[in-house]
Amino acid sequence: MSTMADTALLHLVGGVLALLVVASALGWLLRRRIGDGPNRAMVENINARIRAWWVMASVFAVSVMTGAIGSIVLFALISFLAMREFVTLAPTRRSDHRALFWCFFVVTPLEYALIWIGWYGLFSILIPVYILIFVAIRAVLAGDTDRFLERTATMQWGVMICVYFVSYVPALLMLQIPAYERQNAKLIFFLVLVVELSDVLQYIWGKAVGARRIAPSISPNKTWAGFVGGTLSATVVGAAIWWATPFGPAVAAMMAFAVTIMGFAGGLIMSAIKRDRGVKDYGSLIEGHGGILDRIDSLCFAAPVFFHLTRYFFAA
């Protein structure tokens, strides 16, 4: 079955399109109703986020619909841009440039090339074993010991989060799932939709009924009401689109719940890094969302867990 002819995938894309149309209409109505009132800034921010979602959803949909090469190229580019944002905030020095060159221009394309050829064995250990050791060796050979541990650990964590974790999204294409051949693009869609929708729903629930903050010093917008409401709502959505996955409704719900929990934890971790560096956002590339890392922070930590759960329980 070709990706373009996958009816279920077309239905998923159509559903996202319908959601964006509804969101745009509501944003337009809110803007007209609020006018120049005190909530104008919040409404403008919401509309900026909706416009950004149109662009991001379109790029993602096109990449998934074009098959494996489109997904791999998209997420390789995302890894490159995310790594760039991460390094910008890192305490790196001139002596780290050669190690960083390897991370950007050798490690990143190599990791995604392994996905393309389906070499799971090397893909799964290349970065967490060999590259982490290599980065430390390359850094120490530069002879600069000033803040060596902090600088080296930062580069190692950067390549782990921005390249290794992110690469698990298109790595779903490698899985051989009985009775689900050549349909893995829908697994990517399921993962990204549930995780990103969970973020949006947590924001909405938090603004609507949230009061008690979970970690005010790290992420003041995350509340218990937002967390519970967003997680449960995204889990329901995951269960509702079970037909696009190799899972039954109950398993789809459990998978959705697992990735939303990991996504929430990932968001907190990435927010803690921003607070440590004294910045609000990782970048300004995406209107209303900050940088690439601000948008994929949840996905980074959810993707490896989703991949391995699916591989362990469903892959041949």
Buried (B, 14 or more C-beta within 10 A) or exposed (E): EEBEEBEBBEBBBEBBBEBBEEBBEEBEEBBEEBEEEEEEEEBBEBBBBBBBBBEBBBBBBEBBBBBBEBBBBBBBBBBBBBBBBBBEBBEBBEBBEEBBEBBBEEBBBBBBEBBBEEEBEEBBEBBEEEBBEBBBEBBBEBEBEEEBEEBBBBBBBBBBBBBBBBBBBBBBBBBEBEEBEEBBBBBBBBBBBBBBBBBBBBBBBBBEEBEEBBEEEBBEBBBBBBBBBBBBBBBEBBBBBBEBBBBEBEBBBBBBBBBBBBBBBBBBBBBBBBBEEEBEBBBEBBEBBBBBBBBBBBBBBBBBBBBEBBBEEBBE
